[in-house]
Amino acid sequence: MWLLFGGIAIIATITNSYLYKTGKDYTWAMDLGLSFTVLTLVAEYSMVSDWVKGEDWAALLDVVPTMTMTLWILVMGSIILNIAPVFLERRVKS
């Protein structure tokens, strides 16, 4: 599920940038991008929780250290890319 949500978040972020560049209303795409980023994190957390309940320590040791850094980078990138049009628009209007 997290892979689906992550893919939708990436598509919404690309749509956000495209709509900004074409001068159209991009706020709905920004909202979708950030919302699906959060849903991706919740789905990932749920998966890890299932592994803990099932005591699948090998999966936890393999996935969690790598995914921690990956998720931090992707979430920060999503936030920056999704709110960049807001700051660029304010900068142009000033």
PyMOL Python script that loads the backbone (N, CA, C, O; Angstrom):
from pymol import cmd

cmd.read_pdbstr("""\
ATOM      1  N   MET A   1       0.819  -1.192   0.000  1.00  0.00           N
ATOM      2  CA  MET A   1       0.000   0.000   0.000  1.00  0.00           C
ATOM      3  C   MET A   1       0.865   1.258   0.000  1.00  0.00           C
ATOM      4  O   MET A   1       0.534   2.253  -0.645  1.00  0.00           O
ATOM      5  N   TRP A   2       1.987   1.198   0.740  1.00  0.00           N
ATOM      6  CA  TRP A   2       2.842   2.379   0.812  1.00  0.00           C
ATOM      7  C   TRP A   2       3.430   2.706  -0.555  1.00  0.00           C
ATOM      8  O   TRP A   2       3.667   3.874  -0.864  1.00  0.00           O
ATOM      9  N   LEU A   3       3.664   1.690  -1.371  1.00  0.00           N
ATOM     10  CA  LEU A   3       4.207   1.927  -2.702  1.00  0.00           C
ATOM     11  C   LEU A   3       3.195   2.656  -3.586  1.00  0.00           C
ATOM     12  O   LEU A   3       3.563   3.552  -4.346  1.00  0.00           O
ATOM     13  N   LEU A   4       1.939   2.277  -3.487  1.00  0.00           N
ATOM     14  CA  LEU A   4       0.866   2.953  -4.230  1.00  0.00           C
ATOM     15  C   LEU A   4       0.734   4.405  -3.782  1.00  0.00           C
ATOM     16  O   LEU A   4       0.686   5.312  -4.613  1.00  0.00           O
ATOM     17  N   PHE A   5       0.675   4.624  -2.473  1.00  0.00           N
ATOM     18  CA  PHE A   5       0.569   5.991  -1.950  1.00  0.00           C
ATOM     19  C   PHE A   5       1.786   6.835  -2.338  1.00  0.00           C
ATOM     20  O   PHE A   5       1.647   8.009  -2.682  1.00  0.00           O
ATOM     21  N   GLY A   6       2.964   6.240  -2.281  1.00  0.00           N
ATOM     22  CA  GLY A   6       4.177   6.954  -2.664  1.00  0.00           C
ATOM     23  C   GLY A   6       4.168   7.346  -4.134  1.00  0.00           C
ATOM     24  O   GLY A   6       4.580   8.450  -4.491  1.00  0.00           O
ATOM     25  N   GLY A   7       3.696   6.437  -4.985  1.00  0.00           N
ATOM     26  CA  GLY A   7       3.596   6.742  -6.414  1.00  0.00           C
ATOM     27  C   GLY A   7       2.617   7.873  -6.690  1.00  0.00           C
ATOM     28  O   GLY A   7       2.885   8.750  -7.510  1.00  0.00           O
ATOM     29  N   ILE A   8       1.485   7.849  -6.003  1.00  0.00           N
ATOM     30  CA  ILE A   8       0.500   8.921  -6.167  1.00  0.00           C
ATOM     31  C   ILE A   8       1.070  10.245  -5.664  1.00  0.00           C
ATOM     32  O   ILE A   8       0.835  11.292  -6.267  1.00  0.00           O
ATOM     33  N   ALA A   9       1.810  10.204  -4.573  1.00  0.00           N
ATOM     34  CA  ALA A   9       2.433  11.426  -4.042  1.00  0.00           C
ATOM     35  C   ALA A   9       3.419  12.012  -5.043  1.00  0.00           C
ATOM     36  O   ALA A   9       3.470  13.230  -5.216  1.00  0.00           O
ATOM     37  N   ILE A  10       4.199  11.167  -5.702  1.00  0.00           N
ATOM     38  CA  ILE A  10       5.155  11.644  -6.696  1.00  0.00           C
ATOM     39  C   ILE A  10       4.430  12.245  -7.901  1.00  0.00           C
ATOM     40  O   ILE A  10       4.815  13.304  -8.396  1.00  0.00           O
ATOM     41  N   ILE A  11       3.391  11.574  -8.364  1.00  0.00           N
ATOM     42  CA  ILE A  11       2.617  12.091  -9.501  1.00  0.00           C
ATOM     43  C   ILE A  11       1.968  13.428  -9.145  1.00  0.00           C
ATOM     44  O   ILE A  11       1.977  14.355  -9.955  1.00  0.00           O
ATOM     45  N   ALA A  12       1.410  13.534  -7.946  1.00  0.00           N
ATOM     46  CA  ALA A  12       0.778  14.791  -7.518  1.00  0.00           C
ATOM     47  C   ALA A  12       1.808  15.910  -7.409  1.00  0.00           C
ATOM     48  O   ALA A  12       1.503  17.058  -7.732  1.00  0.00           O
ATOM     49  N   THR A  13       3.012  15.598  -6.964  1.00  0.00           N
ATOM     50  CA  THR A  13       4.063  16.609  -6.853  1.00  0.00           C
ATOM     51  C   THR A  13       4.506  17.087  -8.237  1.00  0.00           C
ATOM     52  O   THR A  13       4.724  18.280  -8.444  1.00  0.00           O
ATOM     53  N   ILE A  14       4.635  16.167  -9.170  1.00  0.00           N
ATOM     54  CA  ILE A  14       4.977  16.547 -10.545  1.00  0.00           C
ATOM     55  C   ILE A  14       3.858  17.393 -11.146  1.00  0.00           C
ATOM     56  O   ILE A  14       4.122  18.381 -11.831  1.00  0.00           O
ATOM     57  N   THR A  15       2.615  17.008 -10.892  1.00  0.00           N
ATOM     58  CA  THR A  15       1.466  17.783 -11.370  1.00  0.00           C
ATOM     59  C   THR A  15       1.465  19.175 -10.756  1.00  0.00           C
ATOM     60  O   THR A  15       1.167  20.157 -11.435  1.00  0.00           O
ATOM     61  N   ASN A  16       1.795  19.259  -9.483  1.00  0.00           N
ATOM     62  CA  ASN A  16       1.892  20.542  -8.797  1.00  0.00           C
ATOM     63  C   ASN A  16       2.877  21.466  -9.506  1.00  0.00           C
ATOM     64  O   ASN A  16       2.563  22.627  -9.770  1.00  0.00           O
ATOM     65  N   SER A  17       4.059  20.956  -9.812  1.00  0.00           N
ATOM     66  CA  SER A  17       5.076  21.758 -10.497  1.00  0.00           C
ATOM     67  C   SER A  17       4.613  22.167 -11.892  1.00  0.00           C
ATOM     68  O   SER A  17       4.812  23.306 -12.315  1.00  0.00           O
ATOM     69  N   TYR A  18       3.995  21.229 -12.598  1.00  0.00           N
ATOM     70  CA  TYR A  18       3.509  21.526 -13.947  1.00  0.00           C
ATOM     71  C   TYR A  18       2.434  22.613 -13.924  1.00  0.00           C
ATOM     72  O   TYR A  18       2.474  23.550 -14.721  1.00  0.00           O
ATOM     73  N   LEU A  19       1.483  22.485 -13.013  1.00  0.00           N
ATOM     74  CA  LEU A  19       0.406  23.479 -12.926  1.00  0.00           C
ATOM     75  C   LEU A  19       0.951  24.853 -12.552  1.00  0.00           C
ATOM     76  O   LEU A  19       0.469  25.868 -13.054  1.00  0.00           O
ATOM     77  N   TYR A  20       1.944  24.893 -11.682  1.00  0.00           N
ATOM     78  CA  TYR A  20       2.550  26.176 -11.325  1.00  0.00           C
ATOM     79  C   TYR A  20       3.217  26.816 -12.545  1.00  0.00           C
ATOM     80  O   TYR A  20       3.049  28.007 -12.810  1.00  0.00           O
ATOM     81  N   LYS A  21       3.977  25.997 -13.281  1.00  0.00           N
ATOM     82  CA  LYS A  21       4.688  26.536 -14.452  1.00  0.00           C
ATOM     83  C   LYS A  21       3.730  27.024 -15.531  1.00  0.00           C
ATOM     84  O   LYS A  21       4.053  27.964 -16.256  1.00  0.00           O
ATOM     85  N   THR A  22       2.557  26.405 -15.652  1.00  0.00           N
ATOM     86  CA  THR A  22       1.598  26.825 -16.670  1.00  0.00           C
ATOM     87  C   THR A  22       0.697  27.946 -16.176  1.00  0.00           C
ATOM     88  O   THR A  22      -0.125  28.460 -16.935  1.00  0.00           O
ATOM     89  N   GLY A  23       0.843  28.327 -14.914  1.00  0.00           N
ATOM     90  CA  GLY A  23       0.072  29.441 -14.375  1.00  0.00           C
ATOM     91  C   GLY A  23      -1.327  29.078 -13.913  1.00  0.00           C
ATOM     92  O   GLY A  23      -2.164  29.960 -13.717  1.00  0.00           O
ATOM     93  N   LYS A  24      -1.588  27.807 -13.739  1.00  0.00           N
ATOM     94  CA  LYS A  24      -2.913  27.356 -13.298  1.00  0.00           C
ATOM     95  C   LYS A  24      -2.917  27.172 -11.782  1.00  0.00           C
ATOM     96  O   LYS A  24      -1.874  27.243 -11.133  1.00  0.00           O
ATOM     97  N   ASP A  25      -4.109  26.935 -11.229  1.00  0.00           N
ATOM     98  CA  ASP A  25      -4.240  26.729  -9.786  1.00  0.00           C
ATOM     99  C   ASP A  25      -3.607  25.393  -9.407  1.00  0.00           C
ATOM    100  O   ASP A  25      -4.057  24.336  -9.849  1.00  0.00           O
ATOM    101  N   TYR A  26      -2.586  25.448  -8.607  1.00  0.00           N
ATOM    102  CA  TYR A  26      -1.813  24.263  -8.233  1.00  0.00           C
ATOM    103  C   TYR A  26      -2.108  23.788  -6.810  1.00  0.00           C
ATOM    104  O   TYR A  26      -1.552  22.778  -6.378  1.00  0.00           O
ATOM    105  N   THR A  27      -2.961  24.486  -6.081  1.00  0.00           N
ATOM    106  CA  THR A  27      -3.122  24.180  -4.654  1.00  0.00           C
ATOM    107  C   THR A  27      -3.697  22.791  -4.407  1.00  0.00           C
ATOM    108  O   THR A  27      -3.310  22.129  -3.444  1.00  0.00           O
ATOM    109  N   TRP A  28      -4.613  22.340  -5.255  1.00  0.00           N
ATOM    110  CA  TRP A  28      -5.176  21.000  -5.033  1.00  0.00           C
ATOM    111  C   TRP A  28      -4.103  19.933  -5.223  1.00  0.00           C
ATOM    112  O   TRP A  28      -4.081  18.944  -4.489  1.00  0.00           O
ATOM    113  N   ALA A  29      -3.207  20.121  -6.205  1.00  0.00           N
ATOM    114  CA  ALA A  29      -2.135  19.149  -6.424  1.00  0.00           C
ATOM    115  C   ALA A  29      -1.139  19.174  -5.261  1.00  0.00           C
ATOM    116  O   ALA A  29      -0.609  18.136  -4.867  1.00  0.00           O
ATOM    117  N   MET A  30      -0.891  20.372  -4.716  1.00  0.00           N
ATOM    118  CA  MET A  30      -0.007  20.493  -3.566  1.00  0.00           C
ATOM    119  C   MET A  30      -0.622  19.760  -2.369  1.00  0.00           C
ATOM    120  O   MET A  30       0.070  19.032  -1.657  1.00  0.00           O
ATOM    121  N   ASP A  31      -1.913  19.954  -2.157  1.00  0.00           N
ATOM    122  CA  ASP A  31      -2.592  19.274  -1.059  1.00  0.00           C
ATOM    123  C   ASP A  31      -2.542  17.758  -1.229  1.00  0.00           C
ATOM    124  O   ASP A  31      -2.288  17.025  -0.273  1.00  0.00           O
ATOM    125  N   LEU A  32      -2.787  17.297  -2.450  1.00  0.00           N
ATOM    126  CA  LEU A  32      -2.735  15.852  -2.708  1.00  0.00           C
ATOM    127  C   LEU A  32      -1.326  15.302  -2.496  1.00  0.00           C
ATOM    128  O   LEU A  32      -1.157  14.234  -1.908  1.00  0.00           O
ATOM    129  N   GLY A  33      -0.325  16.022  -2.969  1.00  0.00           N
ATOM    130  CA  GLY A  33       1.053  15.561  -2.816  1.00  0.00           C
ATOM    131  C   GLY A  33       1.444  15.408  -1.358  1.00  0.00           C
ATOM    132  O   GLY A  33       2.023  14.397  -0.961  1.00  0.00           O
ATOM    133  N   LEU A  34       1.123  16.420  -0.565  1.00  0.00           N
ATOM    134  CA  LEU A  34       1.465  16.350   0.858  1.00  0.00           C
ATOM    135  C   LEU A  34       0.618  15.307   1.590  1.00  0.00           C
ATOM    136  O   LEU A  34       1.117  14.614   2.477  1.00  0.00           O
ATOM    137  N   SER A  35      -0.654  15.195   1.224  1.00  0.00           N
ATOM    138  CA  SER A  35      -1.531  14.211   1.877  1.00  0.00           C
ATOM    139  C   SER A  35      -1.073  12.785   1.589  1.00  0.00           C
ATOM    140  O   SER A  35      -1.031  11.949   2.491  1.00  0.00           O
ATOM    141  N   PHE A  36      -0.732  12.511   0.342  1.00  0.00           N
ATOM    142  CA  PHE A  36      -0.289  11.160   0.016  1.00  0.00           C
ATOM    143  C   PHE A  36       1.107  10.865   0.564  1.00  0.00           C
ATOM    144  O   PHE A  36       1.449   9.703   0.785  1.00  0.00           O
ATOM    145  N   THR A  37       1.900  11.884   0.782  1.00  0.00           N
ATOM    146  CA  THR A  37       3.172  11.681   1.456  1.00  0.00           C
ATOM    147  C   THR A  37       2.929  11.192   2.885  1.00  0.00           C
ATOM    148  O   THR A  37       3.593  10.269   3.356  1.00  0.00           O
ATOM    149  N   VAL A  38       1.979  11.817   3.559  1.00  0.00           N
ATOM    150  CA  VAL A  38       1.636  11.403   4.920  1.00  0.00           C
ATOM    151  C   VAL A  38       1.050   9.992   4.916  1.00  0.00           C
ATOM    152  O   VAL A  38       1.392   9.179   5.775  1.00  0.00           O
ATOM    153  N   LEU A  39       0.172   9.695   3.958  1.00  0.00           N
ATOM    154  CA  LEU A  39      -0.404   8.348   3.882  1.00  0.00           C
ATOM    155  C   LEU A  39       0.677   7.297   3.617  1.00  0.00           C
ATOM    156  O   LEU A  39       0.583   6.175   4.113  1.00  0.00           O
ATOM    157  N   THR A  40       1.688   7.650   2.849  1.00  0.00           N
ATOM    158  CA  THR A  40       2.812   6.737   2.613  1.00  0.00           C
ATOM    159  C   THR A  40       3.531   6.422   3.915  1.00  0.00           C
ATOM    160  O   THR A  40       3.864   5.269   4.186  1.00  0.00           O
ATOM    161  N   LEU A  41       3.766   7.449   4.715  1.00  0.00           N
ATOM    162  CA  LEU A  41       4.438   7.234   6.001  1.00  0.00           C
ATOM    163  C   LEU A  41       3.606   6.367   6.938  1.00  0.00           C
ATOM    164  O   LEU A  41       4.142   5.491   7.616  1.00  0.00           O
ATOM    165  N   VAL A  42       2.315   6.606   6.977  1.00  0.00           N
ATOM    166  CA  VAL A  42       1.440   5.819   7.849  1.00  0.00           C
ATOM    167  C   VAL A  42       1.392   4.361   7.382  1.00  0.00           C
ATOM    168  O   VAL A  42       1.408   3.445   8.205  1.00  0.00           O
ATOM    169  N   ALA A  43       1.335   4.147   6.079  1.00  0.00           N
ATOM    170  CA  ALA A  43       1.324   2.779   5.554  1.00  0.00           C
ATOM    171  C   ALA A  43       2.642   2.066   5.867  1.00  0.00           C
ATOM    172  O   ALA A  43       2.648   0.887   6.220  1.00  0.00           O
ATOM    173  N   GLU A  44       3.738   2.779   5.736  1.00  0.00           N
ATOM    174  CA  GLU A  44       5.047   2.202   6.068  1.00  0.00           C
ATOM    175  C   GLU A  44       5.118   1.844   7.558  1.00  0.00           C
ATOM    176  O   GLU A  44       5.595   0.769   7.923  1.00  0.00           O
ATOM    177  N   TYR A  45       4.650   2.734   8.391  1.00  0.00           N
ATOM    178  CA  TYR A  45       4.635   2.492   9.830  1.00  0.00           C
ATOM    179  C   TYR A  45       3.763   1.282  10.166  1.00  0.00           C
ATOM    180  O   TYR A  45       4.114   0.478  11.029  1.00  0.00           O
ATOM    181  N   SER A  46       2.638   1.160   9.488  1.00  0.00           N
ATOM    182  CA  SER A  46       1.739   0.029   9.705  1.00  0.00           C
ATOM    183  C   SER A  46       2.419  -1.284   9.321  1.00  0.00           C
ATOM    184  O   SER A  46       2.274  -2.288  10.019  1.00  0.00           O
ATOM    185  N   MET A  47       3.154  -1.276   8.222  1.00  0.00           N
ATOM    186  CA  MET A  47       3.871  -2.474   7.792  1.00  0.00           C
ATOM    187  C   MET A  47       4.916  -2.880   8.835  1.00  0.00           C
ATOM    188  O   MET A  47       5.036  -4.057   9.177  1.00  0.00           O
ATOM    189  N   VAL A  48       5.660  -1.905   9.330  1.00  0.00           N
ATOM    190  CA  VAL A  48       6.670  -2.191  10.353  1.00  0.00           C
ATOM    191  C   VAL A  48       6.001  -2.707  11.633  1.00  0.00           C
ATOM    192  O   VAL A  48       6.516  -3.608  12.294  1.00  0.00           O
ATOM    193  N   SER A  49       4.863  -2.129  11.967  1.00  0.00           N
ATOM    194  CA  SER A  49       4.117  -2.587  13.147  1.00  0.00           C
ATOM    195  C   SER A  49       3.700  -4.053  13.005  1.00  0.00           C
ATOM    196  O   SER A  49       3.764  -4.819  13.966  1.00  0.00           O
ATOM    197  N   ASP A  50       3.275  -4.432  11.806  1.00  0.00           N
ATOM    198  CA  ASP A  50       2.915  -5.832  11.562  1.00  0.00           C
ATOM    199  C   ASP A  50       4.120  -6.749  11.732  1.00  0.00           C
ATOM    200  O   ASP A  50       3.988  -7.857  12.252  1.00  0.00           O
ATOM    201  N   TRP A  51       5.289  -6.298  11.300  1.00  0.00           N
ATOM    202  CA  TRP A  51       6.496  -7.097  11.464  1.00  0.00           C
ATOM    203  C   TRP A  51       6.847  -7.260  12.930  1.00  0.00           C
ATOM    204  O   TRP A  51       7.300  -8.328  13.343  1.00  0.00           O
ATOM    205  N   VAL A  52       6.646  -6.221  13.721  1.00  0.00           N
ATOM    206  CA  VAL A  52       6.919  -6.312  15.156  1.00  0.00           C
ATOM    207  C   VAL A  52       5.957  -7.299  15.806  1.00  0.00           C
ATOM    208  O   VAL A  52       6.364  -8.146  16.601  1.00  0.00           O
ATOM    209  N   LYS A  53       4.669  -7.181  15.457  1.00  0.00           N
ATOM    210  CA  LYS A  53       3.672  -8.109  16.019  1.00  0.00           C
ATOM    211  C   LYS A  53       3.984  -9.555  15.646  1.00  0.00           C
ATOM    212  O   LYS A  53       3.802 -10.467  16.452  1.00  0.00           O
ATOM    213  N   GLY A  54       4.459  -9.753  14.412  1.00  0.00           N
ATOM    214  CA  GLY A  54       4.805 -11.101  13.960  1.00  0.00           C
ATOM    215  C   GLY A  54       6.205 -11.533  14.363  1.00  0.00           C
ATOM    216  O   GLY A  54       6.642 -12.638  14.042  1.00  0.00           O
ATOM    217  N   GLU A  55       6.898 -10.662  15.062  1.00  0.00           N
ATOM    218  CA  GLU A  55       8.261 -10.913  15.524  1.00  0.00           C
ATOM    219  C   GLU A  55       9.199 -11.302  14.376  1.00  0.00           C
ATOM    220  O   GLU A  55      10.021 -12.209  14.504  1.00  0.00           O
ATOM    221  N   ASP A  56       9.054 -10.600  13.262  1.00  0.00           N
ATOM    222  CA  ASP A  56       9.901 -10.827  12.094  1.00  0.00           C
ATOM    223  C   ASP A  56      11.120  -9.911  12.194  1.00  0.00           C
ATOM    224  O   ASP A  56      11.211  -8.895  11.505  1.00  0.00           O
ATOM    225  N   TRP A  57      12.040 -10.288  13.054  1.00  0.00           N
ATOM    226  CA  TRP A  57      13.190  -9.437  13.346  1.00  0.00           C
ATOM    227  C   TRP A  57      14.123  -9.308  12.151  1.00  0.00           C
ATOM    228  O   TRP A  57      14.767  -8.272  11.983  1.00  0.00           O
ATOM    229  N   ALA A  58      14.208 -10.333  11.325  1.00  0.00           N
ATOM    230  CA  ALA A  58      15.073 -10.270  10.150  1.00  0.00           C
ATOM    231  C   ALA A  58      14.589  -9.176   9.190  1.00  0.00           C
ATOM    232  O   ALA A  58      15.395  -8.414   8.656  1.00  0.00           O
ATOM    233  N   ALA A  59      13.289  -9.104   8.978  1.00  0.00           N
ATOM    234  CA  ALA A  59      12.733  -8.055   8.103  1.00  0.00           C
ATOM    235  C   ALA A  59      12.996  -6.674   8.696  1.00  0.00           C
ATOM    236  O   ALA A  59      13.355  -5.739   7.980  1.00  0.00           O
ATOM    237  N   LEU A  60      12.818  -6.558   9.992  1.00  0.00           N
ATOM    238  CA  LEU A  60      13.064  -5.272  10.645  1.00  0.00           C
ATOM    239  C   LEU A  60      14.526  -4.858  10.515  1.00  0.00           C
ATOM    240  O   LEU A  60      14.822  -3.701  10.214  1.00  0.00           O
ATOM    241  N   LEU A  61      15.439  -5.798  10.742  1.00  0.00           N
ATOM    242  CA  LEU A  61      16.864  -5.485  10.654  1.00  0.00           C
ATOM    243  C   LEU A  61      17.288  -5.151   9.226  1.00  0.00           C
ATOM    244  O   LEU A  61      18.198  -4.348   9.023  1.00  0.00           O
ATOM    245  N   ASP A  62      16.641  -5.757   8.241  1.00  0.00           N
ATOM    246  CA  ASP A  62      16.982  -5.491   6.847  1.00  0.00           C
ATOM    247  C   ASP A  62      16.410  -4.171   6.351  1.00  0.00           C
ATOM    248  O   ASP A  62      17.101  -3.404   5.679  1.00  0.00           O
ATOM    249  N   VAL A  63      15.160  -3.908   6.677  1.00  0.00           N
ATOM    250  CA  VAL A  63      14.434  -2.811   6.039  1.00  0.00           C
ATOM    251  C   VAL A  63      14.490  -1.496   6.806  1.00  0.00           C
ATOM    252  O   VAL A  63      14.704  -0.442   6.206  1.00  0.00           O
ATOM    253  N   VAL A  64      14.306  -1.540   8.095  1.00  0.00           N
ATOM    254  CA  VAL A  64      14.138  -0.302   8.866  1.00  0.00           C
ATOM    255  C   VAL A  64      15.335   0.646   8.778  1.00  0.00           C
ATOM    256  O   VAL A  64      15.123   1.838   8.556  1.00  0.00           O
ATOM    257  N   PRO A  65      16.574   0.189   8.939  1.00  0.00           N
ATOM    258  CA  PRO A  65      17.681   1.157   8.854  1.00  0.00           C
ATOM    259  C   PRO A  65      17.768   1.871   7.495  1.00  0.00           C
ATOM    260  O   PRO A  65      18.026   3.073   7.441  1.00  0.00           O
ATOM    261  N   THR A  66      17.557   1.143   6.422  1.00  0.00           N
ATOM    262  CA  THR A  66      17.610   1.741   5.088  1.00  0.00           C
ATOM    263  C   THR A  66      16.409   2.641   4.841  1.00  0.00           C
ATOM    264  O   THR A  66      16.558   3.747   4.321  1.00  0.00           O
ATOM    265  N   MET A  67      15.234   2.180   5.206  1.00  0.00           N
ATOM    266  CA  MET A  67      14.013   2.956   4.939  1.00  0.00           C
ATOM    267  C   MET A  67      13.954   4.227   5.776  1.00  0.00           C
ATOM    268  O   MET A  67      13.338   5.207   5.357  1.00  0.00           O
ATOM    269  N   THR A  68      14.574   4.231   6.935  1.00  0.00           N
ATOM    270  CA  THR A  68      14.558   5.431   7.765  1.00  0.00           C
ATOM    271  C   THR A  68      15.188   6.608   7.017  1.00  0.00           C
ATOM    272  O   THR A  68      14.581   7.674   6.915  1.00  0.00           O
ATOM    273  N   MET A  69      16.375   6.423   6.505  1.00  0.00           N
ATOM    274  CA  MET A  69      17.051   7.503   5.778  1.00  0.00           C
ATOM    275  C   MET A  69      16.314   7.822   4.480  1.00  0.00           C
ATOM    276  O   MET A  69      16.164   8.988   4.117  1.00  0.00           O
ATOM    277  N   THR A  70      15.862   6.795   3.791  1.00  0.00           N
ATOM    278  CA  THR A  70      15.141   7.007   2.532  1.00  0.00           C
ATOM    279  C   THR A  70      13.873   7.815   2.760  1.00  0.00           C
ATOM    280  O   THR A  70      13.593   8.753   2.014  1.00  0.00           O
ATOM    281  N   LEU A  71      13.111   7.464   3.776  1.00  0.00           N
ATOM    282  CA  LEU A  71      11.872   8.191   4.056  1.00  0.00           C
ATOM    283  C   LEU A  71      12.148   9.637   4.452  1.00  0.00           C
ATOM    284  O   LEU A  71      11.421  10.539   4.037  1.00  0.00           O
ATOM    285  N   TRP A  72      13.183   9.866   5.243  1.00  0.00           N
ATOM    286  CA  TRP A  72      13.532  11.251   5.598  1.00  0.00           C
ATOM    287  C   TRP A  72      13.825  12.077   4.353  1.00  0.00           C
ATOM    288  O   TRP A  72      13.326  13.192   4.204  1.00  0.00           O
ATOM    289  N   ILE A  73      14.638  11.520   3.462  1.00  0.00           N
ATOM    290  CA  ILE A  73      15.007  12.246   2.243  1.00  0.00           C
ATOM    291  C   ILE A  73      13.788  12.494   1.365  1.00  0.00           C
ATOM    292  O   ILE A  73      13.594  13.606   0.873  1.00  0.00           O
ATOM    293  N   LEU A  74      12.965  11.467   1.165  1.00  0.00           N
ATOM    294  CA  LEU A  74      11.788  11.619   0.304  1.00  0.00           C
ATOM    295  C   LEU A  74      10.755  12.573   0.896  1.00  0.00           C
ATOM    296  O   LEU A  74      10.144  13.348   0.159  1.00  0.00           O
ATOM    297  N   VAL A  75      10.550  12.533   2.198  1.00  0.00           N
ATOM    298  CA  VAL A  75       9.580  13.435   2.824  1.00  0.00           C
ATOM    299  C   VAL A  75      10.068  14.881   2.746  1.00  0.00           C
ATOM    300  O   VAL A  75       9.293  15.783   2.429  1.00  0.00           O
ATOM    301  N   MET A  76      11.339  15.100   3.033  1.00  0.00           N
ATOM    302  CA  MET A  76      11.868  16.463   2.937  1.00  0.00           C
ATOM    303  C   MET A  76      11.790  16.968   1.496  1.00  0.00           C
ATOM    304  O   MET A  76      11.452  18.128   1.260  1.00  0.00           O
ATOM    305  N   GLY A  77      12.103  16.101   0.538  1.00  0.00           N
ATOM    306  CA  GLY A  77      11.995  16.476  -0.869  1.00  0.00           C
ATOM    307  C   GLY A  77      10.564  16.797  -1.256  1.00  0.00           C
ATOM    308  O   GLY A  77      10.316  17.759  -1.984  1.00  0.00           O
ATOM    309  N   SER A  78       9.620  16.001  -0.774  1.00  0.00           N
ATOM    310  CA  SER A  78       8.211  16.241  -1.072  1.00  0.00           C
ATOM    311  C   SER A  78       7.737  17.567  -0.506  1.00  0.00           C
ATOM    312  O   SER A  78       7.036  18.324  -1.177  1.00  0.00           O
ATOM    313  N   ILE A  79       8.119  17.841   0.718  1.00  0.00           N
ATOM    314  CA  ILE A  79       7.716  19.111   1.340  1.00  0.00           C
ATOM    315  C   ILE A  79       8.299  20.287   0.567  1.00  0.00           C
ATOM    316  O   ILE A  79       7.589  21.245   0.260  1.00  0.00           O
ATOM    317  N   ILE A  80       9.572  20.217   0.256  1.00  0.00           N
ATOM    318  CA  ILE A  80      10.230  21.323  -0.462  1.00  0.00           C
ATOM    319  C   ILE A  80       9.620  21.522  -1.839  1.00  0.00           C
ATOM    320  O   ILE A  80       9.311  22.649  -2.227  1.00  0.00           O
ATOM    321  N   LEU A  81       9.444  20.430  -2.582  1.00  0.00           N
ATOM    322  CA  LEU A  81       8.903  20.546  -3.939  1.00  0.00           C
ATOM    323  C   LEU A  81       7.445  20.997  -3.954  1.00  0.00           C
ATOM    324  O   LEU A  81       7.027  21.715  -4.862  1.00  0.00           O
ATOM    325  N   ASN A  82       6.674  20.583  -2.958  1.00  0.00           N
ATOM    326  CA  ASN A  82       5.261  20.947  -2.944  1.00  0.00           C
ATOM    327  C   ASN A  82       5.016  22.379  -2.481  1.00  0.00           C
ATOM    328  O   ASN A  82       4.061  23.013  -2.931  1.00  0.00           O
ATOM    329  N   ILE A  83       5.860  22.902  -1.591  1.00  0.00           N
ATOM    330  CA  ILE A  83       5.623  24.278  -1.136  1.00  0.00           C
ATOM    331  C   ILE A  83       6.458  25.305  -1.898  1.00  0.00           C
ATOM    332  O   ILE A  83       6.274  26.508  -1.716  1.00  0.00           O
ATOM    333  N   ALA A  84       7.378  24.840  -2.751  1.00  0.00           N
ATOM    334  CA  ALA A  84       8.202  25.766  -3.532  1.00  0.00           C
ATOM    335  C   ALA A  84       7.360  26.745  -4.361  1.00  0.00           C
ATOM    336  O   ALA A  84       7.687  27.931  -4.386  1.00  0.00           O
ATOM    337  N   PRO A  85       6.287  26.302  -5.044  1.00  0.00           N
ATOM    338  CA  PRO A  85       5.492  27.258  -5.808  1.00  0.00           C
ATOM    339  C   PRO A  85       4.896  28.384  -4.961  1.00  0.00           C
ATOM    340  O   PRO A  85       4.749  29.508  -5.442  1.00  0.00           O
ATOM    341  N   VAL A  86       4.558  28.096  -3.727  1.00  0.00           N
ATOM    342  CA  VAL A  86       4.010  29.131  -2.848  1.00  0.00           C
ATOM    343  C   VAL A  86       5.054  30.222  -2.626  1.00  0.00           C
ATOM    344  O   VAL A  86       4.749  31.410  -2.740  1.00  0.00           O
ATOM    345  N   PHE A  87       6.282  29.821  -2.311  1.00  0.00           N
ATOM    346  CA  PHE A  87       7.339  30.797  -2.073  1.00  0.00           C
ATOM    347  C   PHE A  87       7.749  31.504  -3.357  1.00  0.00           C
ATOM    348  O   PHE A  87       8.032  32.702  -3.338  1.00  0.00           O
ATOM    349  N   LEU A  88       7.784  30.782  -4.466  1.00  0.00           N
ATOM    350  CA  LEU A  88       8.122  31.414  -5.744  1.00  0.00           C
ATOM    351  C   LEU A  88       7.074  32.435  -6.152  1.00  0.00           C
ATOM    352  O   LEU A  88       7.405  33.496  -6.681  1.00  0.00           O
ATOM    353  N   GLU A  89       5.807  32.116  -5.906  1.00  0.00           N
ATOM    354  CA  GLU A  89       4.728  33.048  -6.232  1.00  0.00           C
ATOM    355  C   GLU A  89       4.802  34.307  -5.381  1.00  0.00           C
ATOM    356  O   GLU A  89       4.596  35.415  -5.877  1.00  0.00           O
ATOM    357  N   ARG A  90       5.093  34.131  -4.113  1.00  0.00           N
ATOM    358  CA  ARG A  90       5.245  35.304  -3.223  1.00  0.00           C
ATOM    359  C   ARG A  90       6.446  36.154  -3.631  1.00  0.00           C
ATOM    360  O   ARG A  90       6.392  37.381  -3.559  1.00  0.00           O
ATOM    361  N   ARG A  91       7.503  35.517  -4.049  1.00  0.00           N
ATOM    362  CA  ARG A  91       8.700  36.233  -4.460  1.00  0.00           C
ATOM    363  C   ARG A  91       8.445  37.051  -5.725  1.00  0.00           C
ATOM    364  O   ARG A  91       8.939  38.172  -5.848  1.00  0.00           O
ATOM    365  N   VAL A  92       7.680  36.498  -6.660  1.00  0.00           N
ATOM    366  CA  VAL A  92       7.365  37.197  -7.901  1.00  0.00           C
ATOM    367  C   VAL A  92       6.436  38.389  -7.643  1.00  0.00           C
ATOM    368  O   VAL A  92       6.574  39.441  -8.268  1.00  0.00           O
ATOM    369  N   LYS A  93       5.486  38.211  -6.713  1.00  0.00           N
ATOM    370  CA  LYS A  93       4.532  39.279  -6.409  1.00  0.00           C
ATOM    371  C   LYS A  93       5.178  40.431  -5.655  1.00  0.00           C
ATOM    372  O   LYS A  93       4.671  41.551  -5.697  1.00  0.00           O
ATOM    373  N   SER A  94       6.285  40.181  -4.966  1.00  0.00           N
ATOM    374  CA  SER A  94       6.937  41.235  -4.159  1.00  0.00           C
ATOM    375  C   SER A  94       7.690  42.221  -4.999  1.00  0.00           C
ATOM    376  O   SER A  94       8.287  43.157  -4.467  1.00  0.00           O
TER     377      SER A  94
END
""", "prot")
cmd.dss("prot")
cmd.show_as("cartoon", "prot")
cmd.util.cbc("prot")
cmd.orient("prot")
